[in-house]
């Protein structure tokens, strides 16, 4: 019997539509001649690099809501006009920007989400995934990683991903901004598919600047939250929401620095909920067990719930999105996208058992767990 799931009809419809969309996306692969399909995949980085450069140059922001000629844009951005034109022409052919007349472009419905001046944008996500820090492990160390089992990011940079971020504040803040933009990709409807009313306080571990927690608090006046993340992220988060979020909501959230591998905030009651959104997939089993041990220590005599928001990989026939996320984890971390059996095994070794797995309106699942007595 479902205890936390809500909106079952809407969730079922969402997943049927996603399955249909996946089928439509698979059609080109089915009908394109195999040699040409391989060339398409092998040269896909051309598109991602063109998009990255457009994001770095802030073309979408300069275009704004108007159409401009490449001459105007080149002057405003101090760029070579012909090269800019050819870049925009390629991106427009992909639906990113729109060529309204010869050498005149405007933002499309897609490029609108590159605009840093708009709250809902994914510019930071494009910049982080295509940054030298994240691309060099793919190009320089993936083969070695497959041969040896070593982590490509560590091979290239001499440090684990989060250790590297701790030493490079600009990259760290860009990563945090990218993580906060995840809701633009996933939407926040999935937050409505879970019964938050049973809780009094959310401890959002690895909560970045707190966007998810604030969205939940805005919809549930009875809730309070603790946003827990690394010190430099929390320091930036404290001033991020002034004037953007109501005083009532901000008054119910506490920003607390720390390291989940060392400890997590103490539980106050059984009605606390420890929330981990896209956190566990970034750690290996050893560190995952360490976090679970820290949770049990923080619980004390209380029995709060643990809510993990992460993908659940199919045992066979994995979908392309989950497979891509898994490869990104392979590149940068000891983590992985886990199957049901792998989630059960990890949680059991940490002293937890799954209470319910909730399907919601996004590609992830909500895994509800509780410490075994």
DAWO-V431621 format. One record per residue. N is the residue number from 1. D_LAST is the distance of its C-alpha to the last C-alpha in Angstrom with 2 decimals. Layout:
n	d_last
N	D_LAST
N	D_LAST
This chain:
n	d_last
1	21.47
2	21.64
3	19.71
4	20.83
5	24.00
6	27.39
7	31.02
8	30.51
9	34.30
10	35.06
11	32.37
12	33.76
13	37.28
14	36.38
15	35.07
16	38.13
17	40.38
18	38.67
19	39.12
20	42.77
21	43.23
22	41.86
23	44.34
24	47.17
25	46.25
26	46.38
27	49.95
28	51.74
29	50.03
30	51.19
31	54.78
32	55.52
33	57.30
34	54.89
35	56.98
36	57.22
37	53.51
38	52.73
39	55.13
40	53.49
41	50.09
42	51.64
43	53.39
44	50.67
45	50.27
46	53.72
47	52.30
48	49.28
49	51.55
50	54.03
51	51.31
52	49.99
53	53.50
54	54.09
55	50.91
56	51.91
57	55.41
58	54.12
59	56.47
60	54.47
61	54.55
62	58.28
63	59.02
64	57.13
65	58.30
66	61.76
67	63.49
68	65.11
69	67.37
70	66.38
71	69.26
72	67.72
73	64.25
74	65.67
75	67.59
76	64.65
77	62.32
78	65.06
79	64.55
80	66.90
81	67.77
82	68.28
83	65.07
84	63.13
85	64.75
86	63.74
87	60.13
88	59.96
89	61.77
90	59.19
91	56.26
92	58.10
93	58.49
94	54.69
95	54.43
96	53.62
97	56.49
98	59.43
99	63.07
100	65.10
101	68.50
102	69.75
103	67.98
104	66.42
105	62.64
106	60.12
107	56.36
108	54.91
109	51.83
110	49.98
111	51.47
112	50.75
113	47.16
114	48.57
115	49.88
116	48.15
117	49.82
118	47.72
119	44.14
120	42.91
121	43.99
122	42.65
123	45.19
124	42.68
125	40.84
126	44.19
127	45.06
128	41.83
129	41.77
130	45.47
131	45.58
132	46.94
133	43.59
134	41.87
135	44.83
136	45.97
137	42.93
138	43.68
139	47.37
140	47.37
141	44.30
142	42.74
143	44.72
144	43.78
145	40.09
146	40.37
147	42.24
148	40.14
149	36.66
150	37.34
151	36.44
152	39.72
153	39.07
154	38.52
155	41.61
156	43.79
157	42.63
158	41.43
159	38.08
160	34.85
161	34.96
162	33.01
163	34.77
164	38.01
165	37.26
166	36.54
167	40.06
168	41.83
169	41.35
170	43.54
171	41.65
172	38.31
173	39.44
174	40.79
175	37.44
176	35.70
177	38.41
178	37.97
179	34.23
180	35.06
181	37.52
182	34.95
183	34.88
184	38.61
185	37.92
186	34.96
187	35.95
188	33.56
189	33.52
190	30.12
191	28.74
192	30.02
193	28.08
194	24.67
195	23.71
196	23.40
197	24.12
198	20.54
199	20.08
200	21.91
201	21.76
202	21.66
203	21.22
204	23.41
205	22.80
206	25.95
207	27.55
208	31.07
209	33.46
210	31.28
211	33.10
212	30.07
213	28.44
214	31.84
215	32.39
216	29.17
217	30.09
218	33.60
219	32.46
220	29.87
221	31.39
222	28.28
223	26.34
224	26.41
225	25.61
226	25.32
227	27.02
228	25.95
229	28.14
230	30.48
231	32.94
232	36.08
233	34.55
234	33.33
235	36.73
236	38.45
237	36.08
238	36.85
239	40.42
240	39.97
241	39.46
242	42.00
243	44.34
244	42.39
245	39.51
246	39.91
247	39.42
248	36.94
249	34.61
250	35.17
251	34.51
252	30.93
253	30.03
254	29.50
255	30.35
256	28.51
257	29.33
258	27.12
259	25.87
260	22.47
261	22.74
262	22.95
263	20.66
264	19.85
265	20.36
266	18.02
267	16.04
268	17.66
269	15.63
270	13.27
271	16.52
272	16.88
273	17.15
274	17.38
275	20.24
276	21.50
277	24.81
278	26.44
279	24.75
280	22.61
281	25.65
282	27.50
283	25.36
284	25.00
285	21.90
286	21.98
287	22.16
288	19.64
289	17.04
290	18.34
291	17.87
292	14.24
293	13.78
294	15.81
295	13.74
296	10.54
297	13.13
298	14.69
299	11.76
300	11.84
301	10.40
302	10.61
303	8.73
304	11.85
305	12.71
306	14.26
307	17.63
308	19.56
309	23.22
310	24.81
311	26.85
312	25.64
313	28.38
314	29.87
315	29.60
316	33.42
317	36.04
318	34.41
319	36.11
320	38.39
321	36.49
322	33.17
323	35.18
324	37.03
325	33.91
326	32.61
327	35.92
328	35.80
329	32.43
330	34.10
331	36.99
332	35.20
333	31.70
334	29.38
335	27.61
336	28.12
337	27.70
338	24.88
339	24.90
340	22.12
341	21.36
342	21.45
343	19.06
344	16.55
345	17.13
346	16.92
347	13.66
348	12.08
349	13.67
350	12.30
351	8.61
352	8.92
353	9.98
354	13.10
355	13.28
356	17.05
357	19.99
358	22.71
359	26.36
360	28.45
361	32.05
362	31.95
363	31.56
364	27.93
365	24.79
366	21.99
367	18.63
368	15.84
369	12.34
370	8.94
371	6.30
372	3.80
373	0.00
